[in-house]
Amino acid sequence: MTSAGKSSSAGGLLDPDRPDGVRLTVSEANEIGSRALGKLGFSDDDTQIIMGQLIDNALCGYRFTSLPRILAIAEFEKFEDNRKPMRVIHETPVSALIDGGNNVGYVTVYRGMEIAVAKARQSGIATVGIHNSYYSGRLAYFVERVTEAGFVAIHTSCGKPRTLPPGAARPAMGTNPICFGFPTTKYPYIMDMGTAAFMWGELMLHAHLGQPIPEGIGYDAKGHATTDAAAALLGGVVPFGGHKGFGLSLVMQSFGVLSGARLTRGQVQDFGFFFVVVDPKLLIPDGSFPEQMTELITKIKATPRQPGVDEIRIPSERSFRERDQRRVEGIIVDKKVVDSLNAL
Amino acid sequence: MTSAGKSSSAGGLLDPDRPDGVRLTVSEANEIGSRALGKLGFSDDDTQIIMGQLIDNALCGYRFTSLPRILAIAEFEKFEDNRKPMRVIHETPVSALIDGGNNVGYVTVYRGMEIAVAKARQSGIATVGIHNSYYSGRLAYFVERVTEAGFVAIHTSCGKPRTLPPGAARPAMGTNPICFGFPTTKYPYIMDMGTAAFMWGELMLHAHLGQPIPEGIGYDAKGHATTDAAAALLGGVVPFGGHKGFGLSLVMQSFGVLSGARLTRGQVQDFGFFFVVVDPKLLIPDGSFPEQMTELITKIKATPRQPGVDEIRIPSERSFRERDQRRVEGIIVDKKVVDSLNAL
């Protein structure tokens, strides 16, 4: 019971001092995860794609969107006995519509991103939509791959109803994140945000720990306001920022429809993953866009600060720094998670 | 001294009962505005484009982004003695980079939108960037034109520094709105949002009326928190929603750089207007996307409601309804504004 429309940042930060955690090198973590995915029946290619993201999430400090996700996929997989190979069902030089064949989004969205990049390389710009899939993880992971190719990305995802429109008693949209990415000469600028007021992964954790959630966030299955996380899991949460968040969430749901969401089960409120990839040379033909982006970020960071403020922090900067550090220091995974993976 | 990066909704709603207002038919308002723009030296073509938006803004109930804007343009125009014809400086079948020639954005962005639509008609998708321009008004106006052509639009704009990054003492981004539009079988779904916590037009109004603004919003020219609107006009405002709003604002600034912002004055933090236009038939080739969007909106509106809630309101719905009504009932304009326009 996890959401495909989950924001990249779903999950909170890793606590390096947890006594119930084990410190692993990247290759150790990769080996444990790959073996588990192999046992779940994933091909070597798919395993490599999935682990690519899960390791990256761990390095960037996202606690729940790393190795623990394999256990969630395993639960989900039990229901997935009618998978088919994903396939492009409509294609032009600037677009592809992809039927994900009921395969996990970690793989289908990665492949979709690759197709979008390949088409943008040929045509300068491309759009790709993916449906009949679920559960793609962290949007910024795919978007960073696009920026590595030197391109600008707009990427959205939407899922099944978990978020309530203002005034509603039932959820109607997914947690619906949106992500933008721009290449610079160093770290890309990546902005990845969910549109729900509370991350679904956090809600699951609160339910698991029996912790209440703040007031005004959750509604139970009958539409009553609740601070009980377990009750809200059966109902839903409100969008962040009221009508602005609602409007944005509905934008992601609309891009989902454009990505063929309705083709999966005849339901417009279903999973959909959308990309626009743009070669910046279309508009800045001399190739200086990454340098100009670096200049923008440098200028923003150099804005005079309030007393006591050390630094103007750019979104995504923290996770890139943490990744650099963790590549050296290793990542920390719950001992219980490692045991469960080894027992699969 | 008004902002180009203004959100469509800048300005608040019209109060139909104001005693200092005059009720005008669309053609009366158009005649007054067109005559004023003609006196300011705008060509008939440009006048028609500008009035198209100003009348639409009035019909949709936006008080300050209608005829009063002509007075603001007039003030701005005094500084505009080096205008040149706008021109496409780089072009492919899927893109155009436009030098706005220091002309007003109402016109350059409209022309850019037309070029994006024409290219999307040919190629299925297109991106257009416009720089060396300012002051385009309400993003939703351009985006609605794109949806009338049957296309999906992503449109952003950014302006000169007015919004402070978290922790900053000086503004670094514009008020930077973003707008998305999707065709349906009836009204399009249009989501148009600024990323500043307070609309610049509202700030100007508060300063004009000597009214304070809420705490935590404004900073003066020295970077001190202030509730004095006039002081905040010389400093800036915070983004909405903290780091999320900041991250989004920086996305718009990045699209501005992609649109050639730096080419205007060598400054990355300058005006830039960006479009992506997508023919939904690229992904939904049977042409049923508008019907599917209508189904989505219908489903969302049919979500069970909280007790006492009459309706799930979709963003942009209110302004479309008001427009239908005002086309019959006429629009209300400040008497002072009409007098000032007639005196130009």
Boltz contact constraints between the chains, C-beta under 6 A:
constraints:
  - contact:
      token1: [A, 90]
      token2: [B, 285]
      max_distance: 6.0
  - contact:
      token1: [A, 92]
      token2: [B, 124]
      max_distance: 6.0
  - contact:
      token1: [A, 92]
      token2: [B, 282]
      max_distance: 6.0
  - contact:
      token1: [A, 94]
      token2: [B, 124]
      max_distance: 6.0
  - contact:
      token1: [A, 94]
      token2: [B, 125]
      max_distance: 6.0
  - contact:
      token1: [A, 95]
      token2: [B, 282]
      max_distance: 6.0
  - contact:
      token1: [A, 97]
      token2: [B, 283]
      max_distance: 6.0
  - contact:
      token1: [A, 124]
      token2: [B, 92]
      max_distance: 6.0
  - contact:
      token1: [A, 124]
      token2: [B, 94]
      max_distance: 6.0
  - contact:
      token1: [A, 125]
      token2: [B, 94]
      max_distance: 6.0
  - contact:
      token1: [A, 125]
      token2: [B, 125]
      max_distance: 6.0
  - contact:
      token1: [A, 125]
      token2: [B, 127]
      max_distance: 6.0
  - contact:
      token1: [A, 127]
      token2: [B, 125]
      max_distance: 6.0
  - contact:
      token1: [A, 127]
      token2: [B, 278]
      max_distance: 6.0
  - contact:
      token1: [A, 129]
      token2: [B, 283]
      max_distance: 6.0
  - contact:
      token1: [A, 165]
      token2: [B, 303]
      max_distance: 6.0
  - contact:
      token1: [A, 165]
      token2: [B, 312]
      max_distance: 6.0
  - contact:
      token1: [A, 167]
      token2: [B, 305]
      max_distance: 6.0
  - contact:
      token1: [A, 167]
      token2: [B, 306]
      max_distance: 6.0
  - contact:
      token1: [A, 167]
      token2: [B, 309]
      max_distance: 6.0
  - contact:
      token1: [A, 167]
      token2: [B, 312]
      max_distance: 6.0
  - contact:
      token1: [A, 168]
      token2: [B, 303]
      max_distance: 6.0
  - contact:
      token1: [A, 168]
      token2: [B, 305]
      max_distance: 6.0
  - contact:
      token1: [A, 168]
      token2: [B, 312]
      max_distance: 6.0
  - contact:
      token1: [A, 169]
      token2: [B, 304]
      max_distance: 6.0
  - contact:
      token1: [A, 169]
      token2: [B, 305]
      max_distance: 6.0
  - contact:
      token1: [A, 169]
      token2: [B, 306]
      max_distance: 6.0
  - contact:
      token1: [A, 170]
      token2: [B, 303]
      max_distance: 6.0
  - contact:
      token1: [A, 170]
      token2: [B, 304]
      max_distance: 6.0
  - contact:
      token1: [A, 172]
      token2: [B, 300]
      max_distance: 6.0
  - contact:
      token1: [A, 172]
      token2: [B, 303]
      max_distance: 6.0
  - contact:
      token1: [A, 180]
      token2: [B, 251]
      max_distance: 6.0
  - contact:
      token1: [A, 182]
      token2: [B, 254]
      max_distance: 6.0
  - contact:
      token1: [A, 191]
      token2: [B, 247]
      max_distance: 6.0
  - contact:
      token1: [A, 191]
      token2: [B, 251]
      max_distance: 6.0
  - contact:
      token1: [A, 193]
      token2: [B, 244]
      max_distance: 6.0
  - contact:
      token1: [A, 241]
      token2: [B, 241]
      max_distance: 6.0
  - contact:
      token1: [A, 244]
      token2: [B, 193]
      max_distance: 6.0
  - contact:
      token1: [A, 247]
      token2: [B, 191]
      max_distance: 6.0
  - contact:
      token1: [A, 247]
      token2: [B, 315]
      max_distance: 6.0
  - contact:
      token1: [A, 251]
      token2: [B, 180]
      max_distance: 6.0
  - contact:
      token1: [A, 251]
      token2: [B, 191]
      max_distance: 6.0
  - contact:
      token1: [A, 254]
      token2: [B, 182]
      max_distance: 6.0
  - contact:
      token1: [A, 257]
      token2: [B, 292]
      max_distance: 6.0
  - contact:
      token1: [A, 257]
      token2: [B, 296]
      max_distance: 6.0
  - contact:
      token1: [A, 258]
      token2: [B, 280]
      max_distance: 6.0
  - contact:
      token1: [A, 258]
      token2: [B, 283]
      max_distance: 6.0
  - contact:
      token1: [A, 262]
      token2: [B, 292]
      max_distance: 6.0
  - contact:
      token1: [A, 268]
      token2: [B, 292]
      max_distance: 6.0
  - contact:
      token1: [A, 268]
      token2: [B, 295]
      max_distance: 6.0
  - contact:
      token1: [A, 268]
      token2: [B, 296]
      max_distance: 6.0
  - contact:
      token1: [A, 276]
      token2: [B, 276]
      max_distance: 6.0
  - contact:
      token1: [A, 278]
      token2: [B, 127]
      max_distance: 6.0
  - contact:
      token1: [A, 280]
      token2: [B, 258]
      max_distance: 6.0
  - contact:
      token1: [A, 282]
      token2: [B, 92]
      max_distance: 6.0
  - contact:
      token1: [A, 282]
      token2: [B, 95]
      max_distance: 6.0
  - contact:
      token1: [A, 283]
      token2: [B, 97]
      max_distance: 6.0
  - contact:
      token1: [A, 283]
      token2: [B, 129]
      max_distance: 6.0
  - contact:
      token1: [A, 283]
      token2: [B, 258]
      max_distance: 6.0
  - contact:
      token1: [A, 285]
      token2: [B, 90]
      max_distance: 6.0
  - contact:
      token1: [A, 292]
      token2: [B, 257]
      max_distance: 6.0
  - contact:
      token1: [A, 292]
      token2: [B, 262]
      max_distance: 6.0
  - contact:
      token1: [A, 292]
      token2: [B, 268]
      max_distance: 6.0
  - contact:
      token1: [A, 295]
      token2: [B, 268]
      max_distance: 6.0
  - contact:
      token1: [A, 296]
      token2: [B, 257]
      max_distance: 6.0
  - contact:
      token1: [A, 296]
      token2: [B, 268]
      max_distance: 6.0
  - contact:
      token1: [A, 300]
      token2: [B, 172]
      max_distance: 6.0
  - contact:
      token1: [A, 303]
      token2: [B, 165]
      max_distance: 6.0
  - contact:
      token1: [A, 303]
      token2: [B, 168]
      max_distance: 6.0
  - contact:
      token1: [A, 303]
      token2: [B, 170]
      max_distance: 6.0
  - contact:
      token1: [A, 303]
      token2: [B, 172]
      max_distance: 6.0
  - contact:
      token1: [A, 304]
      token2: [B, 169]
      max_distance: 6.0
  - contact:
      token1: [A, 304]
      token2: [B, 170]
      max_distance: 6.0
  - contact:
      token1: [A, 305]
      token2: [B, 167]
      max_distance: 6.0
  - contact:
      token1: [A, 305]
      token2: [B, 168]
      max_distance: 6.0
  - contact:
      token1: [A, 305]
      token2: [B, 169]
      max_distance: 6.0
  - contact:
      token1: [A, 306]
      token2: [B, 167]
      max_distance: 6.0
  - contact:
      token1: [A, 306]
      token2: [B, 169]
      max_distance: 6.0
  - contact:
      token1: [A, 309]
      token2: [B, 167]
      max_distance: 6.0
  - contact:
      token1: [A, 312]
      token2: [B, 165]
      max_distance: 6.0
  - contact:
      token1: [A, 312]
      token2: [B, 167]
      max_distance: 6.0
  - contact:
      token1: [A, 312]
      token2: [B, 168]
      max_distance: 6.0
  - contact:
      token1: [A, 315]
      token2: [B, 247]
      max_distance: 6.0
